[in-house]
Amino acid sequence: MNFELNDEQRMLSESLTRFLADRYDFEKRNKYMALPEGFDRKIWQGYADMGLFALPFPEDEGGIGGTPTETMLVGEAMGNANTLEPWAEAIAIAPALLASASAAQRAAIAEGIISGAHVPTWAHLEPGMIERDEPLKTQENGGKISGSKTVVSYGAEADLIFVTAVDGAGAVGIYVVRKGAEGLETRSYRTQDEQRAAELTFDGTPAEKLTGGIAADKAIAVAESKALAATIAESLGAMEQAIDLTVEYIKGREQFGRPIGTFQALQHIAAQGVVEKEQVKSMAMYAALMCEDADEQTRDLALSTAKVKMCDASRYVGQMSIQLHGGVGMTMEYSIGHYFKRLTMLEIAWGDRDFHMDRLCAAGGLAA
């Protein structure tokens, strides 16, 4: 496997990093977080103007025809800046779900996402659902859906909601609901990492079914794989910044008349964090390469392997960062605490460590 980036990919990473450096410091992030939607639509439009939302779509749909490697680079930059916007829903999840749509549907929906006019999200989890293959209770009947969805990222703020539901015959389908649709009720709340989620209730809500593409269950499986790969990439970026913040802090914090960064024990702790981060970098690249693999079992095992390593490394780096900062690291006035919260939430996103380790064990390992 070739893990080398080409010139275009390096330019993408550098351009996005500069964009975020100009617009995402600690104080600005707090201001965005306090906005009614929990993020700044101007930043969202800036992503669109850069062409980020066009990356995963083919050229005949107005996109750029990028690969999951570009998505990985975007995720790393977003994690490094600890951004608030639901970028993964637009770049990783929505394009994968649209694979089940007809060409006309894909083009019409993609246009709004690519331009930045529409913020998409995915409503899949239901109250009480634990495993991804549990039967859905949300029902579709006559072009209208009824049921409940839980922990929907920016569910109250999104303009397009991709909803998974079953029809009268028990077949799983993917449906699109527009913001403010009749019979749609939302309860928005802030998550532990200062992002937004919502509980959604559909009561005879008009919905457009995606038809004409690949089977819905296959599109859902790919969407989960791409979301997982994006999560690993974002965690990598957050770990990189957490390490940088921690090293900077211990270089300046003095105790016993000298910077604590000169103590060999603390140097070893920080150095191990760098080792863990570098291992995740390799696994993030591996996940990006494998998230579109046609063999579902091979794809799942590869991504589970990457997620298990990510969970171990992010926990070490997060706890190391707080330990070396001391008590101030958990205050709202220090950015490291916010990175620790995000790393913790990313650990459990799209299956926690136990879920993915169980999958690997059931298969007999990665090479089974």
N, C-alpha and C positions, 0 to 999 in steps of 0.2 A: 504494500500500500504506500502511496506517495503522500506524505504529510507536508510537502513543501507548498507554500502559497505562491500564486503567480502575481504578476505586477498589478493586475486589476484588483485582486483580493487585498493586496497590501494597501492599495490606494483607498479602497472602501474602508478598511479598518482605520487608517490614519485620518480620513475625512470625518468619519463619525466620531472618533475620539476628540478631534478638534471642536466639532460642533457641540458635543456634550461638555467639554471643558469650558466653553464660553457661556453655557446656559445652565449648568448643573453644579453649583457649589452647595455647601451645606445650607446656607441661608436661603438661597433661591429654592432649593428643594422644599424647605419648610413652607415657603409661600405657595408653591404649587399644591402642596398637600392640603393647605387650608382653603383652596378654591372649592366652589360648590360641587364640582365633579371629581375632585381629588387629583386632578392633573390639569395641565395647561394645554388647551386646544391649539395654541400657537406652536407649541413644541411638536404636537402631533402633526400639524401641517408642515412643519419644518422637516420632519422625517419623510413625509410624502414628497416634498420638493426635492429632497436628496435622492429620491427613487428607491427608498428602502422597501416600501410596500409593493413596488413593482418587481422586486427581486425574484419571488417564487413563481410568478405567472409567466407563461410562455409569451413570445413576441406577438403571436396572432391574437392575444387577448389584451394587448397593450402593456405587457410586462417586459422583463429583461431576460427571463429564462435562466435565472441563477440556480445554484445548487444548495444543498444543505450546508456546505462549507461556508458559503456567504452568511447563511443564517447563524452558524456558529460564531462567526466574527462579530455579527451584530449583537448576539447574546452576550458575548464576552465584554463588549464595550458598554452595553446596558447595565450589566452587573457591576462593572467597575465604577460607574457613576451612580449606581443604586437608583435607577430611574423608576418612575411611578406608572408610566403609561402601559396599557396592555398590549405591548408590541408583539408578543408571541402569538396572541390570538390572530393578529393581522398577517404575520409573516409565516408562521408555521402551521397553525391549526386551520384557519379558514380556507387556505388554498387546498389543503389535503381533503377537507370535507367536500369542497366543490368538485372533486374528482367524480362524485356520484351524480353530478348535474349534467344537463345537456349543454352543448356548446353555446346556445343562446342564453341559457341561464347563467353559465359561468361568465360570459362576457358582460352581461348586464350587472351582475353583482360585483365582479372584479373591478369594474370601472369606478364604483363608489369607494372601494377600499384603496385602490391604487392612488386615487386623487386625494385621499385624506378626508373626503367628505363623510365617510361612514366609519365608525369604530365598531368592529365586530367582536362578538364573544361566543362562547359555546356553553350551552346548558345541557349537561349530560348526567351528572350525578343527581341522585334522588335521595330523599331522607331515608336513612337506614341502609343504603347501599354500601357494601364493603368491597366486593370483588367486581372487576370490570365486566364479567360475563353473567352477572345476575340479570334476571329478566326485568325489563323496564315496565313501569306502571303507567307512565304517561301515555294517553291514548289519543289517536287521531280518528276522526269520524267526519266524513263529508268536507274535508278541507279545513277542519277546525280541531284544535287540540285542547285537551284538558289534563291537568296533573300538576305536580310540583317538582321543582328543581332546587337544589341546594348548593351553596358555596359557588355561585356563578361569578366569575371575575368581572367586575365592573358591569354587572347585570342590569343595574338601574341606569347606568350612563350610556351603555352601548346603543348604537343605532340599528344594528343588525344582530339578531340572536339566532344562532344555529341550535335547533332543538332536536334531540333524538327522541323518537316516540314509536309506538307500535300501532299498526292499523287493526281493523276488525279481524283480519286473518292471522294476526300475531306476527306479521313481518315488520322488521325494524326499518325505519326510514329516517331521513334527515330533512328537517323542515326549517324554513326561514320565517321568523317573526320580526316585524318592524317595531321600532320603539313607539310606545303609546298605543299599540293595537288594542282593540276592544277585548275586554276580558283578561287583560294582562295586569297583574298586580305585582309590585316589587317592594321589597323591604331591604334597603341598603344599609350597610354597616362597614366600619373600618376594621381591617384585619390587624393582627399583631405586628405585622411589618409595615403598617401605615398605608397599605393599599386598600382598595375597595372590593367588596363582594356583595352579593345579594341573594335573598331567597325569592324565587319567582313562583307565582301561581298562575296557571292558565285555566281559564273557564270558558270554553267554547271560543278560543282565540283563533282568528283567521291566520292560516299559515300556508306558505308555498312549499310544496314537496319538491325536493331535488330528484329528478329522474333523468334517465338517458345516459348516465355514465356507468362507472363501476358499481358493484353492489355496495349498499350502505354499510354493511358490517365490515367490509374490507376497507372502505374509506375511513371509518371510525378507528380501525386498528392502526392504520398509517398515521392518522392525525395524532393518536396517543403516542406513537413512536417519535414523531417529529416534535411534539410538545416536550417529551422527555429529553430528547437531544438538546432542545433549546434551554431547558432547565439546567442541564449539566453545564452548558456553555455560560449561562448567566452566573451560576455558582462559581465557575472559574474566575470570571471577572471580579466578583465580589471578594473572593479570597485574595486575589492579587492586590486589591486596594486595602483590604484589612491588614495584610502583611506590611504594605508600605506605610500605612498609618501607625502601625505598632512599632516598626523599626524607627520611624521618625520620633515617636514619643520617647522610647527608651534612650535615644541618643541625647535628648534634652532634659529628661527627668533626672535630677540629682538626688543621691542618697549617700550618706556617709562621706560627703565631700567629693563625690565623683559621679559622672553619669552612670545610671544603672546598666546602660548598654555595654559598659566595659566589663561587666561581670560575666565570666565564662559560662556559668550555668544558664543565664538568660540568653546568651548568644546561641547555645546549643538548642534551646527550646525554639527560638525564632528560626534557626537554620532548619530544624525538622519541619516547620511549617512550610518553608520554601520547597523542601523535598516533596511534601504531600501535594502542594499546589502543582508542581511540575508533573507529577504522576496524573493528576486530573486533567492537565492540559493534553496529554497524550490520549486519555480516555475520551475527552470531549471531541477530539478529531476522529477517533474511532467511531464514536456514536454518530457523528455527522455522516461518516461514510457508510454506516450500516443501517441508518434509519429508513432507507428506501429499498432495502434488500427484498427481493421478491419472495424469498422463503420466510414465512412468518415466524417459525420457530427460531431460525438462525438470527433473525432480526431481534426478536424478543430477548434471547439469551445474551446477545451482544450488548443490548441497551441495559439489561439488568446488571450485567457485569460492570458497566460504566457507572451506573447509578449507585451500586454498592460502594465502589471506590470513592465516588463523590461524597456520599454520606459520611464515610469514615474521615475523609480529608477535611470536609467542611466543618465537621464537629471539632476536629483537632484545631484547625486554624481559628475558628470562632472562639473556642474556649481559651486557646493560647493568647489571643488578642485581648480578651477581657482580663485574663490573669496578669498579663504584663502591664496593662493599663491600671490595674487596681480598681477600687470602687468607683472611680470617676468614669470608668468605661461603660457603666450601665446607666449613666445619667443621660437625660435628653439633650444636654448641652454638648456632648461629645458624639461625633459622627460614628465612632466605632461601634457603639451600642446599636445603632440603626443597621449597620452591616451585619452584626451578630443576629439580629432579629430576622433579617432577610435570609441569611444562610440557614437559619433554623427552619423557616417556612419552606424553603426550597428543598430541604431534606425530605419533607413529607409530601411534596407535590408529585403527582403522578405515580404514587406508590412509594411507601417508605422503605427503609432498608430491609425490614423483615419480609415485606411482600416480595421484593426482588431476590432476596437470598432464598426464600422458599421456592421461587420459580427455578432458580439455578439448581437447587438441591433436587427438586422433583425431576429435572431433566438429566441429572447425573453430572452436571457441570457444563462449562462452556463448550466443550468439544464433543458433547454427546450427540 
